Amino acid sequence: MALLLPEYSSLVPELKEVRRAGLVRLRGRALPALESAADAVTVVVTRPPGTSIEGLLRLAVSRLDAGTLRTAAEYTLGLAQGTRDWPASDRRTRAAEVYGVSVERFRKDHEVMVLEQVAEQILRLAADPGAEPGGAVPDGEGGGTHRTMLVRARERPVTLTLHVHPVDLLRDVDVVVSPSNVHFALPEPYKSSVAASLRRAAARRGVTGDVMEDPVHDELRAWAAGHDVAGRAVLPGTVVATGAGALAERGVRRIYHAAVAVPRAGTNDYDVLPSDVTRAVSRALALLAEEHDRFDPPLRSVCFPLLGSGRGGLTHEVSLAAVWAAVEAELARGAGWDVHFMVRSPEAAALVERIPAGMRPANDRRAAGRPG
C-alpha cells in the first residue's frame, strides 16, 4: 500500500513546532506530516517517536545550499552540533547572526524562508526517496556532522576526528588553527571566513548583543607591536597564539593564527603556497608542544581547517595534502595529540575520509575543484 505523502501546508507549521520545542522534546508530540514524510523516506520505521523525524530533518537540511541558508537551518532546528538542547530563543539569536540581521527581522522574514526551504526538501525526499544515495536517514546526535576515523601515520595507528560544520560550532577542542594573511590583519567579523567566524565567536558581548571586547583582534595587534612588525608582513608559515575570548566558555582555549596568505599587489586576492601551509602546520604543532604544560589541564587537542582553500585559491585536495603532510609526520614520531579536521562541505569531508586509504601526492591526481 502506497504511503500518503504530506502536504506542504502541513509541514511548515510542524517545522515551526520543532523549532519551538527543540529536538530533545520531540518525543510524544503529534507531528503527523513529518512522521508521514519520515516513513516515506526511511526503510525502517519502527524507531522511537522523534528519532526518525530528527533523521529526516538532518537529511533535508543537508540538501540545502551550503552557506548561510544551511547554517541558519541547522541553528534554527537545533541540528548544529551542541545546540540540540539550546532554548529556542538562543537558537534564533544565533541564526539571526548568520544573516547579520536583528532577531526580530529574522523572526518575521528569514526564519519563515528557512523553514519553507526545509519543507520543500522534505517534500522532494518523500516523493523520491531514492534521490538521496543509499535512501537512508542518518540517526544520532552527530547526524554526519562529526565522526572519528582510524588511520595509519606511517604505519602507526592513530585516531582523527572530522567535523563537518562551521568552525564556531566547535566544542571542547583546546586549540583551533585559524588561517591568516602575513600581516595578521583579521577580516571584519561579519564575513564568513574561518578567521572572521572565530573573531566573531570570541568577542565578548553585552546584554544587548553589542560587542564590548574584541580580544582576538586586540591580542594580535599587541603581538605585532611587541615584535615590531606592525604594518609589515611576516614570513609565510609564521604562527601566533592568542587566547580564545568567549570561546573559552565552549572549551576552546587557544587560537593559533597561521600566516599562509600573501596579498597580491593591486588586487583583493591572495596567493598561498602548499609548502607554506605545511610549514605553518608544523609550526602550530611545535607551538602546541611548547604550550602544552602551561595550562591546567595541559593542552592536548588541535583542530585544522583546510588552510588556504578559501580566498587563498587552493583546492580542498591540495590543501588537505599540505596539512596532512605535517600532521602525519608529527603523529608518526609518536606525538599523542588529539587531531581534528574541520570542513564545511560534504565534498571536502569525503576527501578527508580518504586519508585512511592512504593519500597520494595531490599533484598526481586531478584537482578536486576550487571551493566556492
Order of alpha helices (4+ residues) and beta strands (2+ residues): alpha-alpha-alpha-alpha-alpha-alpha-beta-beta-beta-alpha-beta-beta-alpha-beta-beta-beta-alpha-beta-alpha-beta-alpha
